[in-house]
Amino acid sequence: TLKSYWIRKGSAFSTAVARQETELTPEMIATGSWRQLSFKPYNFAALGLPPAAGHLHPLLKVRSELRQIFLEMG
């Protein structure tokens, strides 16, 4: 079986890669240049960065160690 495909340049063909903007700055708003720029679509389904985890309070650490000791003693 022989398959062949014809590839043609479409209306949106371009050899240059257009960089989409990701941030709207106050300068863009003041000059009005944001109207001519293309912005990257926002992904509302993306997960954010996980919050930085804290540490246990020192007294809670001592309490858990004492609890473990008493549990091992019966």
Contact map, one row per residue, 1 for C-alpha under 8 A:
11100000000000000000000000000000000000000000000000000000000000000000000000
11110000000000000000000000000000000000000000000000000000000000000000000000
11111000000000000000000000000000000000000000000000000000000000000000000000
01111100000000000000000000000000000000000000000000000000000000000000000000
00111110000000000000000000000000000000000000000000000000000000000000000000
00011111000000000000000000000000000000000000000000000000000000000000000000
00001111100000000000000000000000000000000000000000000000000000000000000000
00000111110000000000000000000000000000000000000000000000000000000000000000
00000011111110000000000000000000000000000000000000000000000000000000000000
00000001111110000000000000000000000000000000000000000000000000000000000000
00000000111110000000000000000000000000000000000000000000000000000000000000
00000000111111000000000000000000000000000000000000000000000000000000000000
00000000111111100000000000000000000000000000000000000000000000000000000000
00000000000111111000000000000000000000000000000000000000000000000000000000
00000000000011111000000000000000000000000000000000000000000000000000000000
00000000000001111100000000000000000000000000000000000000000000000000000000
00000000000001111110000000000000000000000000000000000000000000000000000000
00000000000000011111000000000000000000000000000000000000000000000000000000
00000000000000001111100000000000000000000000000000000000000000000000000000
00000000000000000111110000000000000011110000000000000000000000000000000000
00000000000000000011111100000000000011110000000000000000000000000000000000
00000000000000000001111100000000000000110000000000000000000000000000000000
00000000000000000000111110000000000000100000000000000000000000000000000000
00000000000000000000111111011000010000000000000000000000000000000000000000
00000000000000000000001111111000000000000000000000000000000000000000000000
00000000000000000000000111111100000000000000000000000000000000000000000000
00000000000000000000000011111110000000000000000000000000000000000000000000
00000000000000000000000111111111110000000000000000000000000000000000000000
00000000000000000000000111111111110000000000000000000000000000000000000000
00000000000000000000000001111111000000000000000000000000000000000000000000
00000000000000000000000000111111100000000000000000000000000000000000000000
00000000000000000000000000011111111000000000000000000000000000000000000000
00000000000000000000000000011011111110000000000000000000000000000000000000
00000000000000000000000100011001111111000000000000000000000000000000000000
00000000000000000000000000000001111110000000000000000000000000000000000000
00000000000000000000000000000000111111000000000000000000000000000000000000
00000000000000000001100000000000111111100000000000000000000000000000000000
00000000000000000001100000000000010111110000000000000000000000000000000000
00000000000000000001111000000000000011111000000000000000000000000000000000
00000000000000000001110000000000000001111100000000000000000000000000000000
00000000000000000000000000000000000000111110000000000000000000000000000000
00000000000000000000000000000000000000011111000000000000000000000000000000
00000000000000000000000000000000000000001111110000000000000000000000000000
00000000000000000000000000000000000000000111110000000000000000000000000000
00000000000000000000000000000000000000000011111000000000000000000000000000
00000000000000000000000000000000000000000011111100000000000000000000000000
00000000000000000000000000000000000000000000111110000000000000000000000000
00000000000000000000000000000000000000000000011111000000000000000000000000
00000000000000000000000000000000000000000000001111100000000000000000000000
00000000000000000000000000000000000000000000000111110000000000000000000000
00000000000000000000000000000000000000000000000011111000000000000000000000
00000000000000000000000000000000000000000000000001111100000000000000000000
00000000000000000000000000000000000000000000000000111110000000000000000000
00000000000000000000000000000000000000000000000000011111000000000000000000
00000000000000000000000000000000000000000000000000001111100000000000000000
00000000000000000000000000000000000000000000000000000111110110000000000000
00000000000000000000000000000000000000000000000000000011111110000000000000
00000000000000000000000000000000000000000000000000000001111111000000000000
00000000000000000000000000000000000000000000000000000000111111100000000000
00000000000000000000000000000000000000000000000000000001111111110000000000
00000000000000000000000000000000000000000000000000000001111111111000000000
00000000000000000000000000000000000000000000000000000000011111111100000000
00000000000000000000000000000000000000000000000000000000001111111110000000
00000000000000000000000000000000000000000000000000000000000111111111000000
00000000000000000000000000000000000000000000000000000000000011111111100000
00000000000000000000000000000000000000000000000000000000000001111111110000
00000000000000000000000000000000000000000000000000000000000000111111111000
00000000000000000000000000000000000000000000000000000000000000011111111100
00000000000000000000000000000000000000000000000000000000000000001111111110
00000000000000000000000000000000000000000000000000000000000000000111111111
00000000000000000000000000000000000000000000000000000000000000000011111111
00000000000000000000000000000000000000000000000000000000000000000001111111
00000000000000000000000000000000000000000000000000000000000000000000111111
00000000000000000000000000000000000000000000000000000000000000000000011111
